[in-house]
Amino acid sequence: MAKKTKAAKECKKYFTRCDSSGAVYGLGLVGALIYYLSNAAGFVDGIIGILKALLWPGFMVYELLKFLNM
């Protein structure tokens, strides 16, 4: 059985899960914000862009399932 590293023990001490999915979602959120806000023509478009950036995983799954004809 492999020994746990000190970093792994510290991670388990403070968090229940020690994975990087939150970081991937965060990078996707920042990228989506930059994309939608840079293409916004006005204030309302910017607000809609912020909402779209928060919901981008849902859009992605919807388009994937539509592409796969499911």
PyMOL Python script that loads the backbone (N, CA, C, O; Angstrom):
from pymol import cmd

cmd.read_pdbstr("""\
ATOM      1  N   MET A   1       0.846  -1.174   0.000  1.00  0.00           N
ATOM      2  CA  MET A   1       0.000   0.000   0.000  1.00  0.00           C
ATOM      3  C   MET A   1       0.891   1.236   0.000  1.00  0.00           C
ATOM      4  O   MET A   1       1.864   1.307   0.750  1.00  0.00           O
ATOM      5  N   ALA A   2       0.561   2.187  -0.825  1.00  0.00           N
ATOM      6  CA  ALA A   2       1.365   3.399  -0.955  1.00  0.00           C
ATOM      7  C   ALA A   2       1.138   4.319   0.244  1.00  0.00           C
ATOM      8  O   ALA A   2       0.038   4.406   0.788  1.00  0.00           O
ATOM      9  N   LYS A   3       2.232   5.011   0.643  1.00  0.00           N
ATOM     10  CA  LYS A   3       2.130   5.966   1.731  1.00  0.00           C
ATOM     11  C   LYS A   3       1.459   7.242   1.251  1.00  0.00           C
ATOM     12  O   LYS A   3       1.643   7.663   0.109  1.00  0.00           O
ATOM     13  N   LYS A   4       0.682   7.850   2.132  1.00  0.00           N
ATOM     14  CA  LYS A   4       0.074   9.134   1.792  1.00  0.00           C
ATOM     15  C   LYS A   4       1.109  10.228   1.979  1.00  0.00           C
ATOM     16  O   LYS A   4       1.867  10.232   2.949  1.00  0.00           O
ATOM     17  N   THR A   5       1.126  11.147   1.041  1.00  0.00           N
ATOM     18  CA  THR A   5       2.049  12.260   1.152  1.00  0.00           C
ATOM     19  C   THR A   5       1.523  13.262   2.173  1.00  0.00           C
ATOM     20  O   THR A   5       0.354  13.228   2.558  1.00  0.00           O
ATOM     21  N   LYS A   6       2.387  14.128   2.589  1.00  0.00           N
ATOM     22  CA  LYS A   6       1.998  15.152   3.549  1.00  0.00           C
ATOM     23  C   LYS A   6       0.923  16.065   2.970  1.00  0.00           C
ATOM     24  O   LYS A   6      -0.002  16.466   3.676  1.00  0.00           O
ATOM     25  N   ALA A   7       1.046  16.394   1.674  1.00  0.00           N
ATOM     26  CA  ALA A   7       0.056  17.258   1.024  1.00  0.00           C
ATOM     27  C   ALA A   7      -1.315  16.583   0.990  1.00  0.00           C
ATOM     28  O   ALA A   7      -2.335  17.239   1.202  1.00  0.00           O
ATOM     29  N   ALA A   8      -1.342  15.277   0.724  1.00  0.00           N
ATOM     30  CA  ALA A   8      -2.610  14.557   0.686  1.00  0.00           C
ATOM     31  C   ALA A   8      -3.254  14.520   2.066  1.00  0.00           C
ATOM     32  O   ALA A   8      -4.473  14.643   2.185  1.00  0.00           O
ATOM     33  N   LYS A   9      -2.447  14.353   3.103  1.00  0.00           N
ATOM     34  CA  LYS A   9      -2.982  14.354   4.468  1.00  0.00           C
ATOM     35  C   LYS A   9      -3.540  15.716   4.826  1.00  0.00           C
ATOM     36  O   LYS A   9      -4.603  15.803   5.440  1.00  0.00           O
ATOM     37  N   GLU A  10      -2.838  16.795   4.451  1.00  0.00           N
ATOM     38  CA  GLU A  10      -3.318  18.151   4.728  1.00  0.00           C
ATOM     39  C   GLU A  10      -4.614  18.434   3.974  1.00  0.00           C
ATOM     40  O   GLU A  10      -5.520  19.077   4.504  1.00  0.00           O
ATOM     41  N   CYS A  11      -4.696  17.955   2.752  1.00  0.00           N
ATOM     42  CA  CYS A  11      -5.897  18.171   1.950  1.00  0.00           C
ATOM     43  C   CYS A  11      -7.091  17.495   2.601  1.00  0.00           C
ATOM     44  O   CYS A  11      -8.154  18.103   2.732  1.00  0.00           O
ATOM     45  N   LYS A  12      -6.929  16.262   3.004  1.00  0.00           N
ATOM     46  CA  LYS A  12      -8.016  15.522   3.647  1.00  0.00           C
ATOM     47  C   LYS A  12      -8.396  16.134   4.993  1.00  0.00           C
ATOM     48  O   LYS A  12      -9.526  15.971   5.453  1.00  0.00           O
ATOM     49  N   LYS A  13      -7.476  16.821   5.610  1.00  0.00           N
ATOM     50  CA  LYS A  13      -7.730  17.436   6.912  1.00  0.00           C
ATOM     51  C   LYS A  13      -8.757  18.569   6.789  1.00  0.00           C
ATOM     52  O   LYS A  13      -9.566  18.772   7.694  1.00  0.00           O
ATOM     53  N   TYR A  14      -8.725  19.298   5.682  1.00  0.00           N
ATOM     54  CA  TYR A  14      -9.592  20.461   5.522  1.00  0.00           C
ATOM     55  C   TYR A  14     -10.737  20.259   4.529  1.00  0.00           C
ATOM     56  O   TYR A  14     -11.748  20.957   4.612  1.00  0.00           O
ATOM     57  N   PHE A  15     -10.599  19.333   3.608  1.00  0.00           N
ATOM     58  CA  PHE A  15     -11.591  19.142   2.573  1.00  0.00           C
ATOM     59  C   PHE A  15     -12.050  17.695   2.555  1.00  0.00           C
ATOM     60  O   PHE A  15     -11.282  16.790   2.882  1.00  0.00           O
ATOM     61  N   THR A  16     -13.305  17.473   2.174  1.00  0.00           N
ATOM     62  CA  THR A  16     -13.786  16.103   2.073  1.00  0.00           C
ATOM     63  C   THR A  16     -13.366  15.475   0.751  1.00  0.00           C
ATOM     64  O   THR A  16     -13.151  14.266   0.677  1.00  0.00           O
ATOM     65  N   ARG A  17     -13.247  16.301  -0.303  1.00  0.00           N
ATOM     66  CA  ARG A  17     -12.801  15.810  -1.605  1.00  0.00           C
ATOM     67  C   ARG A  17     -11.614  16.649  -2.054  1.00  0.00           C
ATOM     68  O   ARG A  17     -11.630  17.873  -1.919  1.00  0.00           O
ATOM     69  N   CYS A  18     -10.607  16.012  -2.578  1.00  0.00           N
ATOM     70  CA  CYS A  18      -9.405  16.718  -3.030  1.00  0.00           C
ATOM     71  C   CYS A  18      -9.206  16.463  -4.517  1.00  0.00           C
ATOM     72  O   CYS A  18      -8.311  15.720  -4.920  1.00  0.00           O
ATOM     73  N   ASP A  19     -10.049  17.089  -5.320  1.00  0.00           N
ATOM     74  CA  ASP A  19      -9.895  16.941  -6.755  1.00  0.00           C
ATOM     75  C   ASP A  19      -9.815  18.315  -7.403  1.00  0.00           C
ATOM     76  O   ASP A  19      -9.942  19.337  -6.728  1.00  0.00           O
ATOM     77  N   SER A  20      -9.607  18.333  -8.687  1.00  0.00           N
ATOM     78  CA  SER A  20      -9.393  19.608  -9.382  1.00  0.00           C
ATOM     79  C   SER A  20     -10.589  20.030 -10.224  1.00  0.00           C
ATOM     80  O   SER A  20     -10.455  20.929 -11.054  1.00  0.00           O
ATOM     81  N   SER A  21     -11.747  19.418 -10.042  1.00  0.00           N
ATOM     82  CA  SER A  21     -12.897  19.776 -10.875  1.00  0.00           C
ATOM     83  C   SER A  21     -13.355  21.204 -10.622  1.00  0.00           C
ATOM     84  O   SER A  21     -13.852  21.859 -11.537  1.00  0.00           O
ATOM     85  N   GLY A  22     -13.199  21.695  -9.413  1.00  0.00           N
ATOM     86  CA  GLY A  22     -13.550  23.083  -9.123  1.00  0.00           C
ATOM     87  C   GLY A  22     -12.662  24.053  -9.872  1.00  0.00           C
ATOM     88  O   GLY A  22     -13.124  25.101 -10.324  1.00  0.00           O
ATOM     89  N   ALA A  23     -11.405  23.717 -10.006  1.00  0.00           N
ATOM     90  CA  ALA A  23     -10.481  24.577 -10.749  1.00  0.00           C
ATOM     91  C   ALA A  23     -10.826  24.590 -12.232  1.00  0.00           C
ATOM     92  O   ALA A  23     -10.750  25.636 -12.878  1.00  0.00           O
ATOM     93  N   VAL A  24     -11.203  23.447 -12.771  1.00  0.00           N
ATOM     94  CA  VAL A  24     -11.584  23.380 -14.188  1.00  0.00           C
ATOM     95  C   VAL A  24     -12.842  24.195 -14.418  1.00  0.00           C
ATOM     96  O   VAL A  24     -12.923  24.943 -15.393  1.00  0.00           O
ATOM     97  N   TYR A  25     -13.831  24.063 -13.531  1.00  0.00           N
ATOM     98  CA  TYR A  25     -15.054  24.858 -13.661  1.00  0.00           C
ATOM     99  C   TYR A  25     -14.732  26.348 -13.534  1.00  0.00           C
ATOM    100  O   TYR A  25     -15.284  27.162 -14.274  1.00  0.00           O
ATOM    101  N   GLY A  26     -13.853  26.710 -12.614  1.00  0.00           N
ATOM    102  CA  GLY A  26     -13.487  28.113 -12.424  1.00  0.00           C
ATOM    103  C   GLY A  26     -12.809  28.701 -13.650  1.00  0.00           C
ATOM    104  O   GLY A  26     -13.105  29.829 -14.043  1.00  0.00           O
ATOM    105  N   LEU A  27     -11.903  27.945 -14.258  1.00  0.00           N
ATOM    106  CA  LEU A  27     -11.256  28.417 -15.481  1.00  0.00           C
ATOM    107  C   LEU A  27     -12.266  28.549 -16.618  1.00  0.00           C
ATOM    108  O   LEU A  27     -12.201  29.489 -17.410  1.00  0.00           O
ATOM    109  N   GLY A  28     -13.188  27.609 -16.691  1.00  0.00           N
ATOM    110  CA  GLY A  28     -14.236  27.701 -17.704  1.00  0.00           C
ATOM    111  C   GLY A  28     -15.129  28.906 -17.478  1.00  0.00           C
ATOM    112  O   GLY A  28     -15.550  29.560 -18.432  1.00  0.00           O
ATOM    113  N   LEU A  29     -15.419  29.202 -16.220  1.00  0.00           N
ATOM    114  CA  LEU A  29     -16.243  30.360 -15.884  1.00  0.00           C
ATOM    115  C   LEU A  29     -15.547  31.650 -16.297  1.00  0.00           C
ATOM    116  O   LEU A  29     -16.172  32.531 -16.887  1.00  0.00           O
ATOM    117  N   VAL A  30     -14.278  31.764 -15.995  1.00  0.00           N
ATOM    118  CA  VAL A  30     -13.526  32.970 -16.370  1.00  0.00           C
ATOM    119  C   VAL A  30     -13.451  33.100 -17.886  1.00  0.00           C
ATOM    120  O   VAL A  30     -13.629  34.194 -18.422  1.00  0.00           O
ATOM    121  N   GLY A  31     -13.191  32.010 -18.571  1.00  0.00           N
ATOM    122  CA  GLY A  31     -13.137  32.042 -20.032  1.00  0.00           C
ATOM    123  C   GLY A  31     -14.474  32.431 -20.641  1.00  0.00           C
ATOM    124  O   GLY A  31     -14.524  33.215 -21.589  1.00  0.00           O
ATOM    125  N   ALA A  32     -15.553  31.888 -20.103  1.00  0.00           N
ATOM    126  CA  ALA A  32     -16.887  32.222 -20.608  1.00  0.00           C
ATOM    127  C   ALA A  32     -17.214  33.688 -20.326  1.00  0.00           C
ATOM    128  O   ALA A  32     -17.803  34.361 -21.172  1.00  0.00           O
ATOM    129  N   LEU A  33     -16.840  34.188 -19.153  1.00  0.00           N
ATOM    130  CA  LEU A  33     -17.068  35.597 -18.843  1.00  0.00           C
ATOM    131  C   LEU A  33     -16.341  36.505 -19.835  1.00  0.00           C
ATOM    132  O   LEU A  33     -16.912  37.471 -20.340  1.00  0.00           O
ATOM    133  N   ILE A  34     -15.088  36.186 -20.104  1.00  0.00           N
ATOM    134  CA  ILE A  34     -14.311  36.994 -21.046  1.00  0.00           C
ATOM    135  C   ILE A  34     -14.953  36.945 -22.433  1.00  0.00           C
ATOM    136  O   ILE A  34     -15.076  37.973 -23.100  1.00  0.00           O
ATOM    137  N   TYR A  35     -15.360  35.754 -22.862  1.00  0.00           N
ATOM    138  CA  TYR A  35     -15.963  35.614 -24.188  1.00  0.00           C
ATOM    139  C   TYR A  35     -17.266  36.409 -24.286  1.00  0.00           C
ATOM    140  O   TYR A  35     -17.431  37.224 -25.194  1.00  0.00           O
ATOM    141  N   TYR A  36     -18.184  36.173 -23.357  1.00  0.00           N
ATOM    142  CA  TYR A  36     -19.494  36.814 -23.443  1.00  0.00           C
ATOM    143  C   TYR A  36     -19.410  38.324 -23.228  1.00  0.00           C
ATOM    144  O   TYR A  36     -20.112  39.080 -23.901  1.00  0.00           O
ATOM    145  N   LEU A  37     -18.573  38.769 -22.313  1.00  0.00           N
ATOM    146  CA  LEU A  37     -18.479  40.209 -22.063  1.00  0.00           C
ATOM    147  C   LEU A  37     -17.762  40.942 -23.197  1.00  0.00           C
ATOM    148  O   LEU A  37     -18.078  42.097 -23.482  1.00  0.00           O
ATOM    149  N   SER A  38     -16.814  40.291 -23.835  1.00  0.00           N
ATOM    150  CA  SER A  38     -16.135  40.952 -24.953  1.00  0.00           C
ATOM    151  C   SER A  38     -17.040  41.069 -26.178  1.00  0.00           C
ATOM    152  O   SER A  38     -16.824  41.939 -27.022  1.00  0.00           O
ATOM    153  N   ASN A  39     -18.045  40.208 -26.284  1.00  0.00           N
ATOM    154  CA  ASN A  39     -18.978  40.254 -27.407  1.00  0.00           C
ATOM    155  C   ASN A  39     -20.259  41.010 -27.074  1.00  0.00           C
ATOM    156  O   ASN A  39     -21.154  41.097 -27.914  1.00  0.00           O
ATOM    157  N   ALA A  40     -20.364  41.558 -25.869  1.00  0.00           N
ATOM    158  CA  ALA A  40     -21.573  42.281 -25.470  1.00  0.00           C
ATOM    159  C   ALA A  40     -21.593  43.656 -26.130  1.00  0.00           C
ATOM    160  O   ALA A  40     -20.591  44.370 -26.150  1.00  0.00           O
ATOM    161  N   ALA A  41     -22.768  44.010 -26.673  1.00  0.00           N
ATOM    162  CA  ALA A  41     -22.912  45.308 -27.338  1.00  0.00           C
ATOM    163  C   ALA A  41     -23.389  46.384 -26.372  1.00  0.00           C
ATOM    164  O   ALA A  41     -23.232  47.573 -26.651  1.00  0.00           O
ATOM    165  N   GLY A  42     -23.961  45.996 -25.255  1.00  0.00           N
ATOM    166  CA  GLY A  42     -24.475  46.972 -24.306  1.00  0.00           C
ATOM    167  C   GLY A  42     -24.554  46.396 -22.906  1.00  0.00           C
ATOM    168  O   GLY A  42     -24.097  45.282 -22.649  1.00  0.00           O
ATOM    169  N   PHE A  43     -25.140  47.169 -22.006  1.00  0.00           N
ATOM    170  CA  PHE A  43     -25.222  46.770 -20.602  1.00  0.00           C
ATOM    171  C   PHE A  43     -26.063  45.511 -20.428  1.00  0.00           C
ATOM    172  O   PHE A  43     -25.673  44.593 -19.707  1.00  0.00           O
ATOM    173  N   VAL A  44     -27.202  45.469 -21.081  1.00  0.00           N
ATOM    174  CA  VAL A  44     -28.101  44.316 -20.943  1.00  0.00           C
ATOM    175  C   VAL A  44     -27.436  43.060 -21.497  1.00  0.00           C
ATOM    176  O   VAL A  44     -27.557  41.981 -20.916  1.00  0.00           O
ATOM    177  N   ASP A  45     -26.738  43.199 -22.612  1.00  0.00           N
ATOM    178  CA  ASP A  45     -26.008  42.061 -23.167  1.00  0.00           C
ATOM    179  C   ASP A  45     -24.928  41.576 -22.198  1.00  0.00           C
ATOM    180  O   ASP A  45     -24.662  40.377 -22.111  1.00  0.00           O
ATOM    181  N   GLY A  46     -24.310  42.503 -21.475  1.00  0.00           N
ATOM    182  CA  GLY A  46     -23.309  42.126 -20.483  1.00  0.00           C
ATOM    183  C   GLY A  46     -23.911  41.341 -19.335  1.00  0.00           C
ATOM    184  O   GLY A  46     -23.327  40.361 -18.873  1.00  0.00           O
ATOM    185  N   ILE A  47     -25.087  41.771 -18.870  1.00  0.00           N
ATOM    186  CA  ILE A  47     -25.774  41.042 -17.789  1.00  0.00           C
ATOM    187  C   ILE A  47     -26.168  39.645 -18.258  1.00  0.00           C
ATOM    188  O   ILE A  47     -25.994  38.667 -17.532  1.00  0.00           O
ATOM    189  N   ILE A  48     -26.699  39.557 -19.474  1.00  0.00           N
ATOM    190  CA  ILE A  48     -27.057  38.246 -20.029  1.00  0.00           C
ATOM    191  C   ILE A  48     -25.804  37.389 -20.202  1.00  0.00           C
ATOM    192  O   ILE A  48     -25.857  36.176 -19.997  1.00  0.00           O
ATOM    193  N   GLY A  49     -24.683  37.998 -20.575  1.00  0.00           N
ATOM    194  CA  GLY A  49     -23.419  37.271 -20.705  1.00  0.00           C
ATOM    195  C   GLY A  49     -22.947  36.705 -19.380  1.00  0.00           C
ATOM    196  O   GLY A  49     -22.428  35.590 -19.329  1.00  0.00           O
ATOM    197  N   ILE A  50     -23.122  37.466 -18.305  1.00  0.00           N
ATOM    198  CA  ILE A  50     -22.745  36.963 -16.973  1.00  0.00           C
ATOM    199  C   ILE A  50     -23.599  35.755 -16.609  1.00  0.00           C
ATOM    200  O   ILE A  50     -23.083  34.764 -16.093  1.00  0.00           O
ATOM    201  N   LEU A  51     -24.897  35.829 -16.872  1.00  0.00           N
ATOM    202  CA  LEU A  51     -25.783  34.692 -16.577  1.00  0.00           C
ATOM    203  C   LEU A  51     -25.420  33.479 -17.423  1.00  0.00           C
ATOM    204  O   LEU A  51     -25.425  32.354 -16.924  1.00  0.00           O
ATOM    205  N   LYS A  52     -25.108  33.695 -18.694  1.00  0.00           N
ATOM    206  CA  LYS A  52     -24.695  32.585 -19.561  1.00  0.00           C
ATOM    207  C   LYS A  52     -23.389  31.967 -19.071  1.00  0.00           C
ATOM    208  O   LYS A  52     -23.217  30.750 -19.128  1.00  0.00           O
ATOM    209  N   ALA A  53     -22.470  32.800 -18.590  1.00  0.00           N
ATOM    210  CA  ALA A  53     -21.183  32.290 -18.103  1.00  0.00           C
ATOM    211  C   ALA A  53     -21.382  31.396 -16.889  1.00  0.00           C
ATOM    212  O   ALA A  53     -20.652  30.422 -16.712  1.00  0.00           O
ATOM    213  N   LEU A  54     -22.359  31.714 -16.055  1.00  0.00           N
ATOM    214  CA  LEU A  54     -22.626  30.886 -14.882  1.00  0.00           C
ATOM    215  C   LEU A  54     -23.267  29.550 -15.263  1.00  0.00           C
ATOM    216  O   LEU A  54     -23.112  28.557 -14.552  1.00  0.00           O
ATOM    217  N   LEU A  55     -23.980  29.531 -16.379  1.00  0.00           N
ATOM    218  CA  LEU A  55     -24.730  28.341 -16.781  1.00  0.00           C
ATOM    219  C   LEU A  55     -24.101  27.586 -17.945  1.00  0.00           C
ATOM    220  O   LEU A  55     -24.757  26.726 -18.532  1.00  0.00           O
ATOM    221  N   TRP A  56     -22.848  27.879 -18.299  1.00  0.00           N
ATOM    222  CA  TRP A  56     -22.237  27.287 -19.482  1.00  0.00           C
ATOM    223  C   TRP A  56     -22.188  25.763 -19.474  1.00  0.00           C
ATOM    224  O   TRP A  56     -22.305  25.173 -20.548  1.00  0.00           O
ATOM    225  N   PRO A  57     -22.022  25.081 -18.336  1.00  0.00           N
ATOM    226  CA  PRO A  57     -22.009  23.605 -18.411  1.00  0.00           C
ATOM    227  C   PRO A  57     -23.343  23.040 -18.905  1.00  0.00           C
ATOM    228  O   PRO A  57     -23.369  22.048 -19.633  1.00  0.00           O
ATOM    229  N   GLY A  58     -24.436  23.669 -18.511  1.00  0.00           N
ATOM    230  CA  GLY A  58     -25.743  23.212 -18.978  1.00  0.00           C
ATOM    231  C   GLY A  58     -25.894  23.377 -20.476  1.00  0.00           C
ATOM    232  O   GLY A  58     -26.425  22.491 -21.146  1.00  0.00           O
ATOM    233  N   PHE A  59     -25.427  24.511 -21.017  1.00  0.00           N
ATOM    234  CA  PHE A  59     -25.467  24.719 -22.460  1.00  0.00           C
ATOM    235  C   PHE A  59     -24.617  23.673 -23.174  1.00  0.00           C
ATOM    236  O   PHE A  59     -25.012  23.143 -24.213  1.00  0.00           O
ATOM    237  N   MET A  60     -23.458  23.383 -22.613  1.00  0.00           N
ATOM    238  CA  MET A  60     -22.553  22.434 -23.244  1.00  0.00           C
ATOM    239  C   MET A  60     -23.167  21.029 -23.286  1.00  0.00           C
ATOM    240  O   MET A  60     -23.109  20.363 -24.319  1.00  0.00           O
ATOM    241  N   VAL A  61     -23.747  20.578 -22.185  1.00  0.00           N
ATOM    242  CA  VAL A  61     -24.357  19.254 -22.143  1.00  0.00           C
ATOM    243  C   VAL A  61     -25.559  19.189 -23.089  1.00  0.00           C
ATOM    244  O   VAL A  61     -25.752  18.187 -23.778  1.00  0.00           O
ATOM    245  N   TYR A  62     -26.363  20.245 -23.123  1.00  0.00           N
ATOM    246  CA  TYR A  62     -27.516  20.285 -24.020  1.00  0.00           C
ATOM    247  C   TYR A  62     -27.075  20.149 -25.480  1.00  0.00           C
ATOM    248  O   TYR A  62     -27.639  19.353 -26.231  1.00  0.00           O
ATOM    249  N   GLU A  63     -26.073  20.924 -25.875  1.00  0.00           N
ATOM    250  CA  GLU A  63     -25.599  20.860 -27.256  1.00  0.00           C
ATOM    251  C   GLU A  63     -24.967  19.503 -27.573  1.00  0.00           C
ATOM    252  O   GLU A  63     -25.115  19.001 -28.688  1.00  0.00           O
ATOM    253  N   LEU A  64     -24.270  18.908 -26.614  1.00  0.00           N
ATOM    254  CA  LEU A  64     -23.672  17.583 -26.825  1.00  0.00           C
ATOM    255  C   LEU A  64     -24.756  16.536 -27.037  1.00  0.00           C
ATOM    256  O   LEU A  64     -24.658  15.716 -27.950  1.00  0.00           O
ATOM    257  N   LEU A  65     -25.785  16.559 -26.204  1.00  0.00           N
ATOM    258  CA  LEU A  65     -26.859  15.590 -26.355  1.00  0.00           C
ATOM    259  C   LEU A  65     -27.641  15.812 -27.658  1.00  0.00           C
ATOM    260  O   LEU A  65     -28.087  14.856 -28.291  1.00  0.00           O
ATOM    261  N   LYS A  66     -27.798  17.071 -28.044  1.00  0.00           N
ATOM    262  CA  LYS A  66     -28.469  17.366 -29.319  1.00  0.00           C
ATOM    263  C   LYS A  66     -27.619  16.839 -30.489  1.00  0.00           C
ATOM    264  O   LYS A  66     -28.156  16.295 -31.454  1.00  0.00           O
ATOM    265  N   PHE A  67     -26.303  17.004 -30.395  1.00  0.00           N
ATOM    266  CA  PHE A  67     -25.397  16.523 -31.433  1.00  0.00           C
ATOM    267  C   PHE A  67     -25.445  14.990 -31.541  1.00  0.00           C
ATOM    268  O   PHE A  67     -25.383  14.436 -32.639  1.00  0.00           O
ATOM    269  N   LEU A  68     -25.556  14.323 -30.403  1.00  0.00           N
ATOM    270  CA  LEU A  68     -25.591  12.853 -30.377  1.00  0.00           C
ATOM    271  C   LEU A  68     -26.972  12.289 -30.647  1.00  0.00           C
ATOM    272  O   LEU A  68     -27.152  11.071 -30.630  1.00  0.00           O
ATOM    273  N   ASN A  69     -27.962  13.157 -30.899  1.00  0.00           N
ATOM    274  CA  ASN A  69     -29.344  12.751 -31.169  1.00  0.00           C
ATOM    275  C   ASN A  69     -29.926  11.909 -30.048  1.00  0.00           C
ATOM    276  O   ASN A  69     -30.538  10.873 -30.309  1.00  0.00           O
ATOM    277  N   MET A  70     -29.747  12.329 -28.826  1.00  0.00           N
ATOM    278  CA  MET A  70     -30.271  11.584 -27.679  1.00  0.00           C
ATOM    279  C   MET A  70     -31.508  12.206 -27.155  1.00  0.00           C
ATOM    280  O   MET A  70     -32.087  11.710 -26.188  1.00  0.00           O
TER     281      MET A  70
END
""", "prot")
cmd.dss("prot")
cmd.show_as("cartoon", "prot")
cmd.util.cbc("prot")
cmd.orient("prot")
